[in-house]
Amino acid sequence: MKRRSPTPPRSRTLTLTAMLVSFCAGVLVDWALRTYGPPQPVDAPTLMAPEVRPKPDAAKDTAKDAAPGISRTTPTATSGSNSSTLRLPIDGMNVDAVKGGFYEGRTGHRHEAVDILSPRNTPIHAVADGTIAKLFASKQGGLTIYQFDPTGRLCYYYAHLERYAPDLNDGDEVSKGQVIGYVGTSGNAPPNTPHLHFAVFEIGDDRRWWKGHPIDPYPLLK
């Protein structure tokens, strides 16, 4: 009866090393999933974990491509900001589906906005009375709208539009519920995932539409 040759020491070492590497890799993957969640599409939106803000997601604008970045402060309550303030920007949207979207991670920054998945060309409504501060096109946000509320203290940001409502211009006064644009995938939105990237900012006396302190939109929409 033939006796099996003992496994050479080098082979045993390689086998043990491979097992150890596999174990460590598994631990790292498990940690990453628990910490960051499953892989997300490149956001700009990594949806429901989508969006990008040009500091805010699309508000990552610089003077030519997106204005200077929005400060990454913790959202704070503002006067005039309450749960009954805002109309839903998309009719029939599930508000609870965007809960926590503000705090989701993006590459190198926090989302600081919510992504509302909707079919392409779904009408987008002004969430409050106010003024169109700026119609802006950026690499990140694509076709975007910055709207001031009547007090001039809050700015509402709508991004990744397919197109604007006809005859909408800078400086126009708009009414709560008025259609101002349509859902799309402009900018760095995934081409097969139309959605509205919506953000709210508190702005200063200088009324610079590209700057502000981000506020979680979820409590304002609920």
N, C-alpha and C positions, 0 to 999 in steps of 0.2 A: 504494500500500500504506500502510495506516494505521499510524502510529507510536504505541506505547503511551505514555500520559502517565507521566512519572516519578512514583514514589510520593511524595506530599507528605512533607516532613521530619517533620511531626507524627505522621503515621500510622506511619512507620518507628520513631519513638521509642516510641510506644505498643506496637507489636509487640514491640520489644526488651524493654521493661519487663515485658510480660506473660510473655515467655519466661523472664526472670530470676526473676520471682516464682514461676513454676511450678517452676523448677529448685530454688530455695531451699526451697519447700514439700516437694519430694520428698526433699531432704537431711534436713529436720527429721523427716519421717515415718519415714525409714529409721533415723535415730538413735533415735527414740522406740521403735521396734519392737525394735531391738537392745538397748536399755537396759532397757525395761520389759516387753517381750513383747507379744503381741496384747491387745486390749482384753478386760477381764474383767468378769463380771457384778458388780453392786454387791455388795460383800460387805457384805456381810458376808461370805459367802463369795464370792469370785470363785473358783469352784472350780478346784482344783488350781492354783490361783492365786488358790477360794473361798475365808470364814470370816469373820471378825471376832471379835475377842476383846474382851470388855469390858475392855479393857486387861488382860487377855488378851482375845481376840476376844470372846467374849461376856463375858469378864471385864472388860469395860469398864464394869463396874457401879458405880453410885454408890449411896449409901445408899438412895435411893428408886428409882432406875431401874437402877442398877448401882453397885456399890460403888466407892470411889476406885480409880483406875487401877493396874494392875500395872506394876511398874518394867520398863523396856525394856533389861535388861542382857543381855549375851551369855550364852548358856546355859553352865552349868558342871557338871562331874561332881559327883555327890553320893554320900555314903556310902550303900550299900544300893541304888544305882542301877546296874544292869548289864543286859546284853542278855537275860538269862534271867529278869528280874524280872516282866515284864508278860505277861498273857494277851492275846490279840487281843480287842478289844472287839466286833468283828463277825466271826462265823464265816466262814471262807473268803475273807477280804479279801486283796487283793494288797498286801502290805506295801511292796514296792518302788514302788508307785504313789504313795505319800505321801512318798517321799524328796525332800527339798528343800522340802516344803510349809511348813515352819517359817519359812524365810527369805524366802518370797514377800512381795511388797509389797501393802499395802492402802492405802487413802486415808489418808495421814498417818502410817502406822505399819507395822511389820512384822507378819506374820501370827502368828507365835509359837504355832502349833498346826498340826494336820493335819486335812484334810477327807477323810472316808471315804464315798464314794458308795455308797449301798445303796438298795434299794427301800423305799418307805414301809412302816412297821410291822415292819421287820426287827428282831429282838431285839438289844438292846445288853447286853453282859456286863460285869460288874465286872472290871477288869484285874488286881485283886489283892484279897486280904483287906483289910478295913478297916471304916471307919465312915462313914455318910452324914453329912457335916458340915452340908450345907444343900441343900434343894430350893429352887430360886430361879427366879423368872420375871423376865426383863428384856426391854427393847425390842430389844436387839441379839441376845442369845442365845436368846430365847424360853424354853421350859421347859428348865431346866438342872439338873445335879447336880454338887455338889462333894463329893468323897469323899477322906477322909484314909487314908493307908496305916497299918499297925499302929504304926509309930514316931511318927506325927504329924508327920513332917518333909516328906512329899510330899503334894501335893493333886492329884487327878485330876479333870479338868473335862470334862463331857459336855454338849453344847449342841445346840439345834435339835430337841429331842425332840418326837415326836408326842404321847406320853403317858408317864407313869411306870408302872412295874410296880405291880400292885395291892398296896395296903397298905404301900407304901414310905413311910417317914417320916424326918424329921430324927432323928439319933441312932441309927438302926438299924445293927446290925452286919451286914455282908454278906460273903459268901464269894467267893473268886476263881472267876469263871465264872458267878456268879449273874446272872440276868436282872434288870436294874434299870430298864430303859426300852425305848423303841422309836423307831426312826429316823423323823424327820419333817422339817418345814420351818418350825417355829415361829420367832418372832423375825424377823430380817431375811434369812433364807435365801431364795434364789430359790424361788418357790412350785412350780416344776416340776422342782426339783433336790433331792430328799430326800437328806440326808447327815448323818453325825455329825461334828460339830466336836469334836475331842479335843485336850486340852492337859494338860501336866504342869507343876506349879510346886513349887519348894522353898519352904517357909514357915518363919517364925521361931517363937520360943518363944511369941509372943503367939497363935499358931495362928489368925490372921485369915484365914478362907477366901477372902476376896476379894483378898488380896495375896500376892505371892510372886515369886520369880525364875523366869522361864520356862526350861524345858529342852526340847530337841528330843525329841519322843516316838519318832521313827523308830528310833534305835539301841536304844531300850528295848523296842521291839516286834519287832525283827528277830531 
